[in-house]
Amino acid sequence: MPGTNPRRRGRGRPAAREDHDVKAALLAAARELFLRYGYREVSARQVADAAGVNPAMVQYYFGSKQGLYAAMLAEAVAPLASRIESMVAGPSAEEPDLGGLLEAYMRTVAAHPWMPGLLMREVLAPDGAFRERFIADFAGRFAPQVARIIGRAVESGQARADLDPRLTLVSFLSLGLWPFLAMPVVSRVLGLEKGPAAVDRLIEHTVRLFEAGTAPKETRS
C-alpha cells in the first residue's frame, strides 16, 4: 500500500491561482494509486498525501473519494463525450460514423489503462460501489445518445435496416472494452504482442469487424 507524504498544505481554501494545480495533483495521484493498488484499497487521505496536499482538499474539490473517481473518469472521457455530443447536436449534427466512434471509444480506453479494471470492479461487479453514480453521471447520459446515433445510421441507410440500436450499442460497448480486460490472459494464451503497434492493430481489426457486421447488405463483399 502507498505510504504517507509529510508535505501538506495548511487548512483553508487554496488561493484561486492554486485551484487548478491542486485539482490536477489530486487527479494525477488518484490515477497512479488506483491503477497500482485498486480503487477500494486506496483512501482519500492516501491520495492527498501522494499529491502533497491536505486531505480536506479531496472533500473540498470533489466531495468524496467517489467524487474524485467521477472527476477522473469525466476528464478521461471528455474528448469522446465531445465527439458523441457533436453527432447529436440538432440539425448541424455530424453524420453518424459508427466505425470512427468505436475507434474513439477504444483509443480512450487504451489511453487510460486504469479504466477497464475499475469499471469491472466498481461498476460491473454485483457489489460495485460506483454503479449508481456511473449510471447517473455517465451511462445514463451517453448511452441513449450513442443509441440515437446508431438509429440515425440505420434510418439513413448507412447501417443495416434490421439492427436494433439498443442491442447494437451493447455489442459496441462490449467490443470496445472487453479486449482490454481480457488482454493479460489472451496475450499469453494466444501469443499476442503488446505495445502501441499491437493496440493499433487490435483497434483496426475491431472497427473493421464492427463495420462489416453493421453494414447494409448491398455494401458487403
Residue pairs with C-beta under 8 A, 6 or more apart in sequence:
1 37
1 41
1 42
1 46
2 33
2 36
2 37
2 42
2 46
2 49
2 50
3 49
4 45
4 46
4 49
5 49
5 50
5 51
5 52
7 52
8 48
8 49
8 52
8 53
8 54
8 55
9 22
9 52
9 53
9 54
9 57
10 54
11 54
11 56
13 60
14 22
14 57
19 61
22 51
22 53
22 57
22 61
23 61
23 71
25 51
25 52
25 53
26 47
26 48
26 51
26 53
26 57
26 58
26 61
26 62
26 68
27 68
27 71
27 72
27 75
28 51
29 47
29 48
29 50
29 51
30 42
30 47
30 68
30 69
30 72
31 72
31 112
31 114
32 50
33 42
33 46
33 47
33 50
34 42
34 69
34 72
34 114
34 118
35 113
35 114
35 117
38 117
38 118
38 121
39 69
39 118
39 121
39 122
39 129
39 130
40 121
40 122
40 129
42 65
43 65
44 55
44 58
44 59
44 64
44 65
44 68
45 55
45 58
47 58
47 65
47 68
48 54
48 55
48 57
48 58
49 55
51 57
58 64
58 65
58 68
61 68
61 71
62 68
62 70
62 71
66 129
66 130
66 133
69 118
69 122
69 130
70 130
70 133
70 137
73 115
73 134
73 138
74 81
74 137
74 138
76 108
76 111
76 112
76 115
77 108
77 138
79 104
79 108
80 104
80 105
80 108
81 142
83 101
83 104
84 101
84 142
84 145
84 146
84 149
85 145
86 93
86 94
87 93
87 94
87 96
87 97
87 101
87 145
87 149
88 145
88 148
88 149
95 156
95 158
96 149
96 150
96 152
96 153
96 156
96 158
96 159
98 149
98 150
98 153
98 158
98 159
98 172
98 210
98 211
98 214
99 207
99 208
99 210
99 211
101 146
101 149
101 172
102 172
102 175
102 176
102 206
102 207
102 210
103 203
103 207
105 172
105 176
106 176
106 179
106 202
106 203
106 206
106 207
107 203
108 115
109 115
109 116
109 176
109 177
109 180
110 180
110 199
110 203
113 180
115 180
116 177
116 180
116 181
117 181
118 130
119 134
119 177
120 181
121 128
122 128
122 129
122 130
122 131
122 134
123 130
123 131
123 134
124 131
128 134
143 169
146 169
146 172
147 165
147 166
147 168
147 169
148 165
150 159
150 163
150 165
150 168
150 169
150 172
151 165
153 159
153 214
154 160
154 161
154 163
154 165
157 216
158 216
159 168
159 214
159 215
159 216
160 214
160 215
160 216
160 217
161 216
163 214
168 214
171 210
171 213
172 210
175 206
175 209
175 210
176 206
179 186
179 202
179 206
183 192
183 194
186 192
187 193
187 194
192 198
212 220
